[in-house]
Amino acid sequence: MRIAFICKRRYMGKDVIDDRYGRLYEIPLQLARLGHEVHGFCLGYRSESEGEAIHDALPGRLEWHARSLGGGAFTRLAAYPSRLLGQLRRLQPDVLIGASDIPQVALTAWLARKLDRPYAVDLYDNFEGFGQARIPGFVTALRKATRHAGLVTTTSDALAGLVRGTYRAEGTVVSMPSTVDLDVFRPGDRATAREALGLPVQATLIGTAGGLLASRGIGELYAAWNALAPSMPDAHLVLAGPVDPALPPPVAPRVHYLGMLAHRHTATLFQALDTGIIYLRDTPFGNYCFPQKAYEMFACGLPVVAADIGAMPALLADNPQALYRAGNAQDLLRAINHQLNSRALAQLAVEDWATIIGRIEPRLVELTGDGIRQERSTANGRSTPLDLAQVIPKAHPEG
């Protein structure tokens, strides 16, 4: 089967192609390893490198086609849909997959109509929570494209419910949580990990990695730390990731900010900690996201504390005392103390990407069967990619 995978270039602060990172890389990689010919069409919204690259994915083939908006953003953006359509007409894919944000999903639906090919949509997040969703017409475009997809994969059961109910999806909807590279995220020697990161070997370390943002709930962690620090002199707070300028980390001898860690060094951090913190707020983002760092921490054998939002209550159902009321720093402090004393691990086996994608692949193959072709048209019988040109220059980069 020949597959066209359409997405943006940067995801979760990483370069999809160069860093070979996360869901947007693993979906096409694992499909290629199942024997398919996969072409990834990656659009960089900044000044990323361009060109083609073939990655080892035997017995199949994985080829990346990278384009960048660069300096001439509007001109390049306006031409991109038609250029990509020309490439796909030559390629003749059996199925298209749209992922990463509203413009790429809407573009995939348009391309599929033009090519008379089935398509799937992957939602790694609730894209209605992205800045792009504030552009008039783009929530409608997202919902329409998702509704008509033959297959929709989401990162959480809650998001799958939104797609089935509010979006009125016509195709199959499957919850497919993002997992992790188990060759990278695995238990390790705590002292060795601490020495590698320059952290105190004999201390009690709590911490996290990811967006240290007020909108995500980092303020509750800072407040809980300020309450914990005086009563636990051997405790240290360890942080990594982008900082919210409006709410920077506390400055103190026992607070360690490690900056932006490489992917493999994030695993080292989780191997070094005594307790990991997963903070979320009661927002559309928090309720519909699947915190990938939860699986990263679980895979490293790290006891965790998490907000009682979204997927986390189900993941920690065997240890509800490790959950705290979102937005409540005092309850977070209670949960931290509980985990430091109990060191209870989540009773959950983390599956690898090959297993997860292997379950989805048959559903994707089904889309290419007779009678599955999706023939969609707009009310006036024409469809245009103008939405893409309108949204990207204005949208704040997300995720």
SVG drawing of the C-alpha trace seen along z (x, -y; Angstrom):
<svg xmlns="http://www.w3.org/2000/svg" viewBox="-24 -38 52 45">
<polyline fill="none" stroke="black" stroke-width="0.4" points="0.0,0.0 1.3,-3.5 0.6,-6.0 0.9,-9.8 1.4,-11.2 0.8,-15.0 1.9,-17.1 3.8,-20.1 7.6,-20.0 7.9,-20.9 6.0,-19.1 6.3,-19.3 9.3,-21.5 11.1,-18.9 11.9,-18.5 9.8,-15.6 12.4,-14.6 15.7,-15.5 14.9,-14.4 12.8,-11.4 10.5,-12.4 7.2,-11.2 3.8,-10.4 4.3,-12.3 7.4,-10.3 6.4,-6.9 3.1,-6.6 4.8,-6.7 7.9,-4.8 5.9,-1.8 3.6,-1.7 6.7,-1.4 8.1,1.3 4.9,3.2 5.8,3.3 4.1,0.2 5.6,-2.6 5.1,-5.7 5.8,-9.3 5.8,-12.0 5.1,-15.5 6.3,-17.9 5.7,-21.6 8.0,-23.8 6.3,-27.0 9.7,-28.6 13.0,-28.5 13.7,-24.8 15.8,-22.9 14.2,-21.5 14.7,-18.4 14.1,-14.7 15.4,-12.0 15.0,-8.3 15.0,-6.7 15.6,-3.0 12.3,-1.3 12.6,2.2 10.8,4.1 8.9,1.0 10.0,-2.4 9.9,-5.8 10.7,-8.9 10.3,-12.4 9.6,-15.4 10.3,-18.6 9.2,-22.1 9.5,-25.4 7.7,-28.7 10.9,-30.5 11.0,-34.3 8.4,-34.3 5.8,-32.8 2.6,-33.9 3.7,-33.2 5.0,-29.8 2.0,-29.0 -0.4,-29.9 1.4,-27.7 1.9,-24.7 -1.5,-23.0 -1.4,-22.9 2.3,-21.8 1.5,-19.0 -1.5,-18.0 0.8,-17.7 3.2,-15.5 0.4,-13.2 -1.0,-12.9 2.3,-11.5 2.7,-9.4 -0.9,-8.0 -1.2,-7.0 -3.8,-4.5 -4.6,-6.4 -3.8,-9.8 -3.3,-10.5 -3.6,-14.1 -2.0,-15.0 -0.5,-17.7 -2.9,-20.7 -5.9,-22.2 -4.3,-23.4 -2.7,-20.0 -6.0,-18.1 -8.1,-20.4 -5.5,-20.2 -5.5,-16.4 -9.3,-16.3 -9.1,-18.7 -6.4,-16.6 -8.3,-13.4 -11.4,-14.8 -9.3,-16.0 -7.6,-12.6 -10.7,-10.5 -8.8,-8.7 -9.7,-7.7 -8.1,-9.5 -7.5,-9.2 -7.0,-11.9 -4.8,-11.7 -5.5,-14.0 -2.7,-14.1 -4.5,-16.8 -7.7,-18.7 -6.8,-21.1 -9.6,-23.4 -7.4,-24.4 -4.7,-25.7 -4.3,-29.4 -5.3,-28.5 -8.8,-27.7 -9.5,-31.4 -9.3,-32.1 -12.9,-32.3 -13.9,-29.2 -11.1,-26.9 -13.0,-25.0 -15.6,-24.4 -12.9,-23.2 -11.4,-20.9 -14.8,-19.3 -15.8,-18.9 -12.5,-17.2 -12.6,-15.0 -16.3,-14.1 -15.7,-12.8 -12.5,-10.8 -12.7,-7.1 -10.6,-6.6 -9.9,-9.0 -7.2,-8.2 -7.1,-10.2 -4.8,-10.3 -7.5,-9.8 -10.9,-8.3 -12.3,-11.7 -11.2,-13.1 -12.6,-10.1 -15.9,-10.9 -15.8,-14.5 -15.1,-13.3 -18.0,-10.8 -20.5,-13.2 -19.8,-16.8 -18.0,-16.2 -20.5,-13.4 -17.7,-11.3 -18.9,-9.1 -15.8,-6.8 -14.2,-4.6 -12.9,-6.4 -10.1,-4.8 -8.4,-6.0 -4.6,-5.5 -2.5,-7.0 0.9,-8.3 3.5,-5.9 7.3,-6.2 10.5,-4.7 11.1,-1.9 14.8,-1.7 15.2,-5.2 12.7,-5.4 13.5,-2.6 14.6,-2.1 18.2,-3.2 20.6,-3.5 19.5,-6.6 22.9,-7.6 24.4,-7.4 21.5,-9.5 22.0,-12.1 25.7,-12.4 25.1,-12.7 22.8,-15.7 24.9,-17.3 22.2,-16.7 22.9,-15.9 23.2,-12.1 21.9,-11.8 19.0,-14.2 15.2,-13.7 14.4,-14.9 10.9,-15.8 10.4,-17.4 9.1,-17.3 9.9,-18.1 7.8,-19.8 6.1,-23.1 6.6,-25.0 3.5,-27.1 1.0,-28.8 -1.8,-27.8 -0.9,-24.1 -0.7,-24.4 2.9,-24.9 2.0,-27.5 0.5,-24.9 3.8,-23.0 5.8,-26.1 3.4,-26.9 3.5,-23.3 7.3,-23.4 7.5,-26.6 5.4,-24.9 7.4,-21.7 10.9,-23.1 11.1,-24.4 9.9,-21.2 12.1,-18.9 15.6,-20.2 17.0,-17.3 14.3,-17.9 15.2,-19.5 13.0,-20.6 14.3,-19.7 12.7,-21.3 13.4,-21.1 11.6,-22.6 10.4,-26.0 9.7,-28.6 6.6,-30.9 8.1,-34.4 5.2,-35.5 5.8,-32.7 9.5,-31.7 10.7,-28.9 11.7,-29.8 15.3,-30.9 16.8,-29.0 19.8,-26.8 17.6,-23.7 15.9,-24.4 17.6,-23.1 16.5,-24.3 18.1,-22.2 16.9,-24.1 15.8,-22.3 16.9,-18.7 17.5,-16.4 15.0,-13.6 17.3,-11.0 18.3,-13.2 14.7,-13.6 14.8,-9.9 17.9,-10.4 16.0,-13.0 13.1,-10.6 15.6,-8.0 17.1,-10.4 13.9,-11.6 12.2,-10.2 8.8,-11.5 7.6,-12.9 4.9,-15.6 2.2,-15.7 0.4,-19.0 -2.8,-19.8 -5.6,-22.2 -9.3,-21.8 -9.3,-23.2 -10.2,-21.8 -6.5,-21.0 -6.2,-19.3 -9.4,-17.3 -8.8,-16.0 -5.0,-15.6 -3.0,-12.4 0.1,-13.5 2.9,-11.6 5.2,-12.4 3.0,-10.0 4.1,-7.0 7.7,-8.3 7.7,-8.4 6.0,-5.0 8.5,-3.4 11.4,-4.7 9.9,-3.2 9.2,-6.6 6.4,-7.1 4.2,-9.9 1.8,-12.5 -0.8,-13.8 -3.8,-16.1 -7.1,-14.4 -7.9,-15.5 -8.4,-13.8 -6.8,-10.4 -4.9,-10.5 -7.6,-9.1 -7.9,-6.0 -4.1,-5.5 -3.7,-5.9 -6.9,-4.1 -4.9,-1.6 -3.3,-4.5 -5.9,-7.4 -3.9,-9.0 -1.3,-10.0 -4.0,-12.2 -4.5,-15.8 -7.3,-18.2 -6.3,-20.3 -5.6,-23.9 -5.1,-23.0 -1.5,-23.4 -2.3,-22.1 -3.7,-18.9 -0.7,-18.6 1.6,-18.9 -0.4,-16.1 0.0,-13.8 3.7,-14.5 4.2,-13.6 2.1,-10.4 4.3,-9.3 7.6,-10.2 6.5,-7.9 4.8,-5.1 6.9,-5.2 4.0,-3.4 4.4,-2.6 1.6,-2.7 0.4,0.9 0.4,0.3 2.4,2.0 3.6,-0.6 3.3,0.8 5.7,-0.2 4.9,-2.0 5.1,1.2 2.3,2.8 0.0,-0.2 0.4,-1.0 0.1,2.7 -3.4,2.6 -4.4,-0.4 -2.8,0.7 -5.6,3.2 -8.2,0.5 -6.2,-1.7 -5.9,1.0 -9.7,1.5 -10.1,-2.1 -8.6,-1.2 -11.2,1.5 -14.0,1.1 -16.9,-1.0 -14.8,-2.9 -13.6,-5.8 -14.8,-9.0 -16.4,-11.4 -17.0,-14.8 -17.8,-18.1 -18.6,-21.6 -22.0,-23.1 -21.0,-24.8 -19.3,-21.7 -15.8,-23.1 -13.2,-22.9 -10.2,-25.2 -7.2,-25.2 -7.6,-28.8 -8.1,-28.0 -4.5,-26.9 -3.2,-30.2 -5.3,-32.2 -4.4,-30.4 -0.7,-29.6 0.8,-33.1 -1.4,-34.3 -1.4,-31.3 0.8,-31.0 2.9,-27.8 1.5,-25.0 2.6,-21.7"/>
</svg>
